[in-house]
Amino acid sequence: TVAKSEKLIELLTLDQIKAWPKIKTKPIRFDPHPYQRKTLTKLKQHRKNGKKIALVVMATSLGKTLVSAWDLNSQLKKGGKALFLAHRKDIVVENAEKFNSVINEKSLRFKLGVCFSGKKIKDEKIVFSTFQTIRTYMHELPKGFFDYIIIDEAHHSPAKTYAEVINYFTPGFCLGLTATPQRLTKKDNEFIENKFGLPVENLDLAESLCKGYLSPVKYSVFCDNIDFKKLKAAKKKLSLEQLNKSYFIPTKDEDIEEIIEKEKEKIKNPKTIIFCPSIKYISAVKSIGVFREAEVYHSNINDFDRELIFRNFKTGKIKTLLVVDLFNEGIDIPDANLIVFLRTTFSPTVFFQQLGRGLRKLTPKVKPYLRVLDFVGVFKAL
């Protein structure tokens, strides 16, 4: 019953919650694609040239995190220490699992540890930590404590929390990863270039799609009655929530639901992510068809429940998610094959990140293409 479920969650200790990453599915074997092998070769040559910093720019879903895992696997010697840094716990946990599959594929070479919510490093050789956690005790560690540091979503590095950690440590090698290296200000772009140098690899979305590195996309727009000139003028005066409420969702919710349902019927094993304008909107449509069957996923849900929902979605127990302001970065769902936009954004970075949740390429039999239903004209509004 619901009551028992709530009681069970209340009885979980903090240590049990931190041990959640140990609850794993069967390890997956990863093999580099040709373009990933080229990137690894470039990194190797980069180090031969005496470089101690590098930046890898690869479009969302190209597997840049795996590139860093293979590179670390080839570089870290016995007794060495490495640090993987990200800004969210879910990213830290998921990438620890990927690295373990690569580094400890045949035998336990290095002990891996996940650190967040204040947990400190013990005897782990490869540490996966949020910036927020390691920042609280980094001064207890020697500056050269780590031989290799990986900065995930390196475009955030100019932020104060990131910059303090990056500036403190002096590893033998530091690798930055990002899909979107350009920031809004010249100062931020200069910081990124100073810390990581020019990109060793730069594979953008357009090139990756043209070369077939990503899943083919079938994109349909259902909002021809929006005046985008007025919309772009209005965006300077209204909040994003007001814009979504005033200018978008021109089709009735029941009609939207019907279109989504018909598209799901055309797709084998549909796995759907619906980006919604607000939590309030989800509450309004939750009783309608496909929305009623979906699971809700947003920041107001506690970390433990959100992690459980994500894992159930990833393993197929949940088929559809209604998402608000999450799933923009660092989330890997290879078999996501239907993305629905019910909220807009004026940020190309956010748009490509959300679209990228379904761009991972699988075999044509498993995932012939990514289907995108755009009810707000996202790409026209950029």
Secondary structure as UniProt FT lines:
FT   HELIX           2..11
FT   HELIX           14..18
FT   HELIX           20..22
FT   HELIX           34..48
FT   TURN            49..50
FT   STRAND          53..58
FT   TURN            60..61
FT   HELIX           64..75
FT   TURN            78..79
FT   STRAND          82..86
FT   HELIX           89..103
FT   STRAND          112..115
FT   TURN            117..118
FT   STRAND          126..130
FT   HELIX           131..135
FT   TURN            136..137
FT   HELIX           138..140
FT   TURN            143..144
FT   STRAND          148..151
FT   TURN            152..153
FT   HELIX           154..156
FT   TURN            157..158
FT   HELIX           160..168
FT   STRAND          173..178
FT   HELIX           186..196
FT   STRAND          199..203
FT   HELIX           205..210
FT   TURN            211..212
FT   STRAND          217..221
FT   TURN            224..225
FT   HELIX           228..234
FT   TURN            235..237
FT   HELIX           240..247
FT   HELIX           253..266
FT   STRAND          272..275
FT   HELIX           279..285
FT   TURN            286..287
FT   HELIX           289..293
FT   STRAND          295..297
FT   TURN            299..300
FT   HELIX           303..315
FT   STRAND          320..323
FT   TURN            334..335
FT   STRAND          338..341
FT   HELIX           348..356
FT   TURN            357..358
FT   TURN            364..366
FT   STRAND          370..374
FT   HELIX           378..381
//
